[in-house]
Amino acid sequence: MALADARSRRQLAALGKLIEDPESLRLCVFALGLLVGLLVVYYPLHGKVATLKRDLEVVRARANLVEETNGLKQQVALFEKRLVSTRDSNEWVQYVLTGTRASNLKFRNYDPSGSTVIGPYEVLRFVFEVEGDYESLTEFLLWLERNDRLLRIESLLFERTERQSVKLKVVILGMGELKGAKPGPARARREEQANDAR
């Protein structure tokens, strides 16, 4: 018991000397303040800060998705009026024939090469062969580029004929909207994410 009392007195004397020294006292107060700050402020708030960072990343991702979706809608609005809802290849052929007639070309051949579905749009592929002079062919190509429908010239092949005219073989892609088409799983997932972001 006396040994414990002597040890306690020595520890108290050492603590007294420590308190009397201003440098040591400052160090002890700093260490105590740091310990209290860690235990009372940092550790409880650390989890909340991490949660808020995760939530902020989710909100930023949603905002980016909404911004991207709005940009895509604006791009679609630029060409949407040029889309047609017909899937009838004969109607497309008749439409292109109006351009050949307006350009005074002779229609030689037509070959439907099938169609491809890209998202909510159907792309029809046609191969046309027309014949005429160079000016008429140029006029026809300009008509294809400037017409009311969304068409794309995929390839051109010019060939001189024996009748002093030029034969043009042109591959045309015509784009139309699929009416009543169900969106694929990837598009449906993107639409759900866009709706969730709102």
BALO-881846 format. One record per residue: x, y, z of N, C-alpha, C in turn. Coordinates in steps of 0.05 Angstrom, whole numbers, plus 5000, padded with zeros to 4 digits. Layout:
BEGIN
{pt {X,Y,Z},{X,Y,Z},{X,Y,Z}};
...
***
This chain:
BEGIN
{pt {5016,4977,5000},{5000,5000,5000},{5017,5025,5000}};
{pt {5038,5024,5016},{5057,5047,5018},{5071,5050,4992}};
{pt {5077,5028,4979},{5091,5029,4953},{5073,5042,4932}};
{pt {5047,5036,4932},{5028,5048,4914},{5025,5078,4919}};
{pt {5025,5085,4945},{5023,5114,4951},{5048,5129,4942}};
{pt {5071,5117,4945},{5096,5130,4937},{5096,5133,4906}};
{pt {5086,5113,4892},{5085,5115,4863},{5066,5137,4855}};
{pt {5043,5139,4867},{5023,5159,4861},{5034,5187,4866}};
{pt {5049,5190,4888},{5061,5216,4895},{5082,5224,4874}};
{pt {5097,5204,4864},{5117,5210,4843},{5103,5219,4817}};
{pt {5081,5205,4810},{5067,5212,4786},{5054,5240,4788}};
{pt {5044,5246,4812},{5032,5273,4816},{5054,5294,4815}};
{pt {5077,5288,4826},{5099,5308,4825},{5108,5312,4796}};
{pt {5110,5290,4780},{5118,5293,4752},{5097,5309,4737}};
{pt {5071,5305,4743},{5050,5320,4730},{5051,5349,4738}};
{pt {5058,5355,4763},{5060,5382,4772},{5083,5396,4758}};
{pt {5106,5383,4755},{5128,5395,4740},{5121,5400,4711}};
{pt {5105,5381,4700},{5097,5384,4672},{5079,5408,4668}};
{pt {5061,5412,4688},{5043,5435,4686},{5057,5461,4691}};
{pt {5078,5461,4707},{5093,5485,4713},{5109,5495,4689}};
{pt {5117,5476,4671},{5133,5483,4647},{5114,5493,4625}};
{pt {5116,5518,4616},{5097,5528,4596},{5098,5514,4569}};
{pt {5122,5506,4561},{5125,5491,4536},{5110,5464,4537}};
{pt {5114,5450,4559},{5101,5424,4562},{5071,5427,4565}};
{pt {5062,5448,4579},{5034,5453,4582},{5021,5459,4555}};
{pt {5033,5475,4538},{5022,5480,4512},{5020,5454,4496}};
{pt {5040,5438,4497},{5040,5412,4482},{5017,5394,4492}};
{pt {5014,5394,4519},{4992,5377,4530},{4965,5387,4522}};
{pt {4961,5414,4523},{4935,5426,4515},{4930,5421,4486}};
{pt {4950,5423,4469},{4947,5418,4440},{4940,5389,4435}};
{pt {4954,5371,4449},{4947,5342,4445},{4919,5336,4455}};
{pt {4911,5348,4477},{4885,5343,4488},{4863,5354,4469}};
{pt {4868,5378,4458},{4850,5390,4439},{4847,5374,4413}};
{pt {4870,5363,4404},{4870,5346,4380},{4854,5321,4385}};
{pt {4858,5309,4409},{4844,5285,4416},{4814,5290,4418}};
{pt {4806,5312,4430},{4777,5319,4432},{4766,5324,4404}};
{pt {4781,5338,4388},{4772,5344,4361},{4767,5319,4344}};
{pt {4786,5300,4347},{4783,5274,4332},{4759,5259,4342}};
{pt {4756,5257,4369},{4735,5240,4380},{4707,5253,4378}};
{pt {4706,5280,4381},{4680,5293,4381},{4671,5303,4354}};
{pt {4690,5312,4337},{4682,5325,4312},{4688,5307,4288}};
{pt {4713,5298,4284},{4720,5285,4259},{4707,5258,4255}};
{pt {4709,5240,4275},{4698,5213,4271},{4668,5213,4267}};
{pt {4652,5228,4282},{4623,5228,4277},{4616,5239,4249}};
{pt {4631,5260,4241},{4624,5273,4216},{4637,5259,4191}};
{pt {4657,5243,4195},{4670,5229,4173},{4651,5212,4157}};
{pt {4634,5197,4170},{4615,5180,4156},{4594,5197,4140}};
{pt {4586,5219,4153},{4566,5236,4139},{4578,5249,4115}};
{pt {4604,5258,4117},{4617,5270,4094},{4620,5250,4071}};
{pt {4627,5225,4077},{4629,5205,4056},{4603,5200,4043}};
{pt {4581,5198,4059},{4554,5194,4048},{4546,5218,4030}};
{pt {4552,5242,4039},{4545,5265,4023},{4561,5266,3996}};
{pt {4586,5257,3997},{4602,5256,3972},{4590,5236,3953}};
{pt {4581,5213,3963},{4568,5193,3945},{4542,5204,3933}};
{pt {4526,5217,3950},{4501,5229,3941},{4507,5250,3920}};
{pt {4527,5266,3924},{4534,5287,3905},{4542,5275,3878}};
{pt {4557,5253,3878},{4565,5240,3853},{4540,5229,3838}};
{pt {4521,5218,3853},{4496,5208,3841},{4481,5231,3828}};
{pt {4479,5254,3842},{4464,5277,3832},{4478,5288,3807}};
{pt {4505,5289,3807},{4520,5298,3784},{4516,5280,3760}};
{pt {4516,5254,3765},{4511,5234,3743},{4484,5238,3731}};
{pt {4464,5242,3748},{4436,5246,3738},{4434,5273,3723}};
{pt {4447,5293,3733},{4447,5319,3719},{4460,5316,3691}};
{pt {4482,5302,3690},{4496,5297,3664},{4478,5282,3645}};
{pt {4463,5262,3656},{4445,5246,3639},{4423,5263,3629}};
{pt {4411,5280,3645},{4390,5297,3637},{4400,5317,3615}};
{pt {4424,5328,3620},{4435,5346,3600},{4441,5332,3573}};
{pt {4451,5307,3575},{4456,5292,3550},{4430,5286,3536}};
{pt {4409,5278,3551},{4383,5272,3540},{4371,5296,3526}};
{pt {4373,5319,3539},{4363,5344,3527},{4378,5351,3501}};
{pt {4404,5347,3501},{4420,5352,3477},{4411,5334,3454}};
{pt {4407,5308,3461},{4398,5289,3440},{4370,5296,3430}};
{pt {4352,5305,3448},{4326,5313,3439},{4327,5337,3420}};
{pt {4345,5356,3425},{4349,5379,3408},{4359,5370,3381}};
{pt {4378,5351,3381},{4388,5341,3355},{4367,5327,3339}};
{pt {4350,5311,3353},{4328,5297,3339},{4308,5317,3328}};
{pt {4303,5338,3342},{4284,5358,3333},{4293,5371,3307}};
{pt {4319,5372,3302},{4330,5384,3277},{4322,5368,3252}};
{pt {4322,5341,3255},{4316,5325,3231},{4289,5310,3232}};
{pt {4275,5313,3254},{4250,5297,3258},{4229,5303,3237}};
{pt {4228,5328,3228},{4208,5335,3208},{4213,5322,3181}};
{pt {4238,5313,3177},{4245,5300,3151},{4241,5270,3152}};
{pt {4233,5259,3175},{4227,5230,3177},{4199,5224,3167}};
{pt {4196,5201,3155},{4170,5192,3146},{4163,5167,3161}};
{pt {4138,5161,3163},{4129,5138,3179},{4122,5114,3161}};
{pt {4128,5115,3136},{4122,5093,3118},{4144,5072,3118}};
{pt {4136,5047,3116},{4155,5025,3113},{4152,5012,3086}};
{pt {4136,5025,3069},{4130,5014,3042},{4153,5022,3023}};
{pt {4168,5003,3014},{4190,5009,2996},{4180,5020,2969}};
{pt {4157,5012,2960},{4146,5023,2935},{4140,5052,2937}};
{pt {4132,5061,2960},{4127,5090,2964},{4153,5105,2963}};
{pt {4174,5094,2974},{4201,5106,2973},{4210,5107,2944}};
{pt {4206,5086,2929},{4214,5085,2901},{4199,5107,2885}};
{pt {4173,5109,2890},{4158,5129,2876},{4168,5157,2882}};
{pt {4176,5161,2907},{4186,5187,2915},{4213,5194,2900}};
{pt {4231,5174,2899},{4256,5179,2885},{4251,5182,2855}};
{pt {4231,5168,2844},{4225,5171,2816},{4215,5199,2809}};
{pt {4202,5213,2828},{4195,5241,2823},{4219,5258,2819}};
{pt {4241,5252,2833},{4266,5266,2829},{4279,5260,2802}};
{pt {4277,5235,2793},{4288,5228,2767},{4272,5242,2745}};
{pt {4246,5242,2748},{4229,5256,2727},{4235,5286,2726}};
{pt {4238,5298,2750},{4243,5326,2751},{4270,5333,2738}};
{pt {4288,5314,2738},{4315,5318,2727},{4318,5308,2699}};
{pt {4296,5298,2687},{4297,5288,2659},{4316,5265,2656}};
{pt {4315,5246,2675},{4332,5223,2673},{4315,5199,2665}};
{pt {4329,5179,2653},{4315,5154,2646},{4320,5134,2669}};
{pt {4299,5123,2679},{4301,5104,2701},{4307,5077,2688}};
{pt {4329,5064,2697},{4338,5038,2686},{4332,5015,2704}};
{pt {4337,5017,2729},{4334,4993,2747},{4331,5002,2776}};
{pt {4319,4985,2791},{4316,4990,2820},{4319,4963,2834}};
{pt {4334,4964,2856},{4338,4940,2872},{4336,4947,2901}};
{pt {4315,4937,2915},{4314,4941,2944},{4334,4923,2958}};
{pt {4351,4934,2974},{4371,4918,2987},{4365,4912,3017}};
{pt {4341,4916,3025},{4333,4909,3052},{4333,4934,3070}};
{pt {4329,4928,3096},{4327,4950,3115},{4340,4941,3141}};
{pt {4347,4961,3157},{4360,4957,3183},{4346,4975,3203}};
{pt {4341,4964,3227},{4329,4980,3248},{4351,4990,3266}};
{pt {4351,5016,3270},{4370,5029,3288},{4354,5045,3308}};
{pt {4352,5035,3332},{4336,5048,3353},{4307,5049,3344}};
{pt {4295,5073,3345},{4267,5076,3337},{4264,5082,3307}};
{pt {4286,5079,3292},{4285,5086,3264},{4291,5062,3246}};
{pt {4280,5063,3222},{4285,5042,3203},{4300,5055,3179}};
{pt {4321,5042,3171},{4337,5052,3149},{4333,5033,3125}};
{pt {4321,5043,3104},{4317,5027,3080},{4339,5032,3060}};
{pt {4348,5011,3047},{4371,5014,3028},{4361,5007,3000}};
{pt {4367,5025,2981},{4358,5022,2953},{4382,5026,2935}};
{pt {4382,5011,2913},{4401,5015,2892},{4386,5023,2867}};
{pt {4391,5047,2857},{4378,5058,2833},{4398,5060,2810}};
{pt {4389,5055,2786},{4405,5060,2762},{4389,5079,2745}};
{pt {4401,5101,2739},{4388,5121,2721},{4408,5129,2700}};
{pt {4398,5141,2678},{4415,5148,2656},{4407,5176,2646}};
{pt {4427,5191,2638},{4422,5218,2627},{4448,5232,2623}};
{pt {4445,5258,2615},{4470,5273,2612},{4480,5282,2639}};
{pt {4504,5293,2638},{4518,5300,2663},{4503,5321,2679}};
{pt {4492,5341,2665},{4477,5362,2679},{4452,5351,2693}};
{pt {4438,5333,2680},{4414,5321,2692},{4422,5304,2716}};
{pt {4444,5289,2714},{4453,5274,2737},{4461,5292,2761}};
{pt {4474,5314,2755},{4481,5333,2776},{4456,5344,2789}};
{pt {4436,5351,2773},{4411,5361,2783},{4397,5340,2801}};
{pt {4398,5315,2793},{4386,5294,2809},{4400,5291,2836}};
{pt {4426,5291,2835},{4442,5288,2860},{4436,5312,2879}};
{pt {4434,5336,2868},{4427,5359,2884},{4399,5356,2896}};
{pt {4380,5345,2881},{4353,5340,2891},{4354,5320,2914}};
{pt {4370,5299,2911},{4373,5279,2933},{4383,5292,2959}};
{pt {4402,5310,2956},{4414,5324,2979},{4395,5344,2992}};
{pt {4377,5355,2976},{4360,5377,2986},{4331,5370,2989}};
{pt {4324,5345,2986},{4295,5338,2987},{4284,5340,3015}};
{pt {4258,5335,3017},{4244,5337,3043},{4248,5314,3062}};
{pt {4258,5292,3052},{4261,5268,3068},{4291,5265,3076}};
{pt {4294,5248,3096},{4321,5244,3106},{4334,5221,3090}};
{pt {4349,5228,3070},{4363,5209,3052},{4393,5213,3054}};
{pt {4407,5191,3049},{4436,5193,3049},{4446,5177,3025}};
{pt {4465,5189,3010},{4477,5175,2988},{4500,5159,2999}};
{pt {4499,5133,2996},{4520,5116,3007},{4542,5112,2987}};
{pt {4535,5108,2961},{4556,5105,2941},{4545,5114,2914}};
{pt {4564,5121,2897},{4558,5129,2869},{4576,5115,2850}};
{pt {4566,5107,2827},{4583,5095,2806},{4574,5107,2779}};
{pt {4591,5121,2767},{4586,5133,2740},{4598,5114,2719}};
{pt {4583,5111,2697},{4592,5095,2675},{4583,5107,2649}};
{pt {4601,5110,2630},{4595,5122,2604},{4581,5100,2587}};
{pt {4560,5107,2573},{4546,5088,2556},{4553,5093,2527}};
{pt {4543,5076,2510},{4548,5079,2481},{4532,5101,2469}};
{pt {4511,5109,2482},{4492,5130,2471},{4501,5158,2479}};
{pt {4526,5162,2486},{4537,5188,2494},{4522,5200,2519}};
{pt {4513,5182,2536},{4502,5191,2561},{4517,5177,2584}};
{pt {4510,5184,2608},{4523,5173,2632},{4503,5157,2648}};
{pt {4511,5133,2655},{4494,5117,2673},{4504,5120,2701}};
{pt {4485,5124,2719},{4492,5128,2748},{4479,5106,2764}};
{pt {4496,5093,2779},{4485,5073,2798},{4490,5085,2826}};
{pt {4468,5090,2840},{4469,5104,2865},{4456,5086,2887}};
{pt {4470,5084,2910},{4458,5070,2933},{4449,5091,2952}};
{pt {4423,5090,2958},{4410,5110,2975},{4400,5097,3001}};
{pt {4404,5110,3023},{4393,5102,3048},{4371,5121,3056}};
{pt {4347,5111,3060},{4325,5127,3069},{4318,5121,3097}};
{pt {4315,5141,3114},{4310,5137,3142},{4281,5145,3149}};
{pt {4268,5128,3163},{4240,5133,3172},{4236,5124,3200}};
{pt {4215,5135,3212},{4209,5128,3240},{4191,5104,3241}};
{pt {4197,5086,3259},{4180,5062,3263},{4157,5070,3281}};
{pt {4133,5069,3270},{4110,5075,3286},{4102,5051,3302}};
{pt {4097,5054,3328},{4088,5032,3344},{4110,5013,3352}};
{pt {4135,5019,3346},{4157,5001,3352},{4162,5002,3382}};
{pt {4167,4979,3393},{4174,4978,3422},{4204,4982,3424}};
{pt {4212,4999,3444},{4240,5004,3447},{4254,4979,3457}};
{pt {4279,4976,3448},{4295,4954,3458},{4303,4957,3487}};
{pt {4314,4936,3500},{4320,4938,3528},{4340,4960,3535}};
{pt {4359,4965,3518},{4379,4986,3524},{4366,5013,3523}};
{pt {4349,5018,3503},{4336,5044,3501},{4316,5048,3524}};
{pt {4301,5026,3531},{4282,5028,3553},{4297,5034,3579}};
{pt {4320,5022,3583},{4336,5027,3607},{4345,5057,3608}};
{pt {4354,5068,3585},{4362,5096,3583},{4338,5114,3589}};
{pt {4315,5107,3578},{4291,5124,3583},{4284,5124,3613}};
{pt {4286,5100,3626},{4280,5098,3654},{4299,5115,3670}};
{pt {4325,5114,3663},{4345,5130,3678},{4340,5160,3674}};
{pt {4332,5168,3650},{4326,5196,3645},{4301,5205,3661}};
{pt {4281,5187,3663},{4257,5194,3679},{4264,5195,3708}};
{pt {4281,5177,3718},{4289,5178,3746},{4305,5203,3753}};
{pt {4321,5212,3733},{4337,5236,3738},{4320,5261,3741}};
{pt {4296,5261,3729},{4279,5284,3731},{4267,5285,3758}};
***
